[in-house]
Amino acid sequence: QVQLVESGGGLVQPGGSLRLSCTASGSFSSIPVMGWYRQAPGKKRELVARITSTGFTNYADSVKGRFTISRDNAKKIMYLEMNSLKPEDTAVYYCNVPRGNLNDYWGQGTQVTVSS
């Protein structure tokens, strides 16, 4: 079992920055892949970024060059550094651990609102 808890969301002006954190706990030795998803009102949940335990990353085109995903394997924390935020980045951001044919692990989500 893996429990995921996000933090760091909030209200920020356009052009501002935020850093989200996802802390993992539970009975596991390592997590091969972790990711951030987001869901805006009335829209489907979408992948924002993903990172492997060896540091390989991939990003949605909409956030490339603005967001940076990272992780501290020893502390079991994943981060999402978000810069140059836009109103369209407003969403609930979720931490994710994929499990193939089983149900993924999800955090409870943290709200990010970009507005002046």
N, C-alpha and C positions, 0 to 999 in steps of 0.2 A: 504494500500500500504506500502511496505517496500523497502527502497533503501539500497543497500549494497556497500560499498567501501573498497577495499583491499589496503593494503600498506605493505612495508617491504621487498619486493623481491629484488633481485640483483644477483651479481656474487660472488661466494664464492668458495674457494678451497676444494677439497675432505677432509673430516674430519672436516670441519668447521661447523659453526652454523648460523642460521638466525631465526628471529622471525617475523612471519606475523601477521598482525592485520586486522580485519574486523569490520568496524563501521556500525551499522545499524541505520537508521533514517526513520521517517514516522509516520503514524497514527496507532499505535498499542500499546497495554498495555504490552504484553509479547510475547516472541517467544519460543514456547515449544522446538523445536529442531533446531540446527544450525550445519552446517558441512563444511568441506573443501573437495574439489575435486581437481584433477589435470588432465591435459591433455598434454601428450608429443607429439611431431610431429609424425604424422602417426599412432597414437594410439587413442583408445577410452578414453573418460573421465572416470576417476575412483574415487571411494570414498577413501579418505585418512583417515578421522576421523570424528566422529560425537559426539555431546554433547547435553544433555537435559538441561532444565532450572534448574533441581535439581542436575546436575553434573554427571549424568551417562554418561560414555564414551564408545566408541568402535573404534577400529583401524583396518586398513588394516594390514594383516600379514607382509607386506613388510616394514612397518614403526614402528611396535611394538618395544618398548624399546628405540627408537631413537627420536620419535616425541611425543609431549605432547599438547593436546588440552585443552583450558580453556576458561572461559568467565566471564565477569563482567556484571551481569544483570543490575546493577544500571547505569553503563556507556553505556550499550548496545554495548559492544565490545567483540569480540571473538578473541582468539589468537591461533597461532600454533607455538610452540617452536620446532625448527628442529635442532637436533644435529647429529653429525657423518654423515654428508651429503655425499652422493655418487653421482657419475655422473648420475646414473639411476634415481635420484630424480629430474633431470632437467625437467621442465615442466612449464606450466602456471597453477597457483594455483587459484582456484575460491572459493569464499564464497557462501554458499547455504542455503536457507531456504525452506524445503519441504512443499508442500501444498496439499498433498493427491491427489485428483482427479483434482485439478487445476494446472496450470503451476507453477513450482517452481520459487522462486525469486533467481536471480543470480547476483553476482557482475561482474565487467568488467574484472577481472583477474589481477594477478601480476606475472611477469616472475621470475622464480628462475633458475639460471644456475650454475651448479656445475662443475667446470673445473679448471685444473691447467694451 
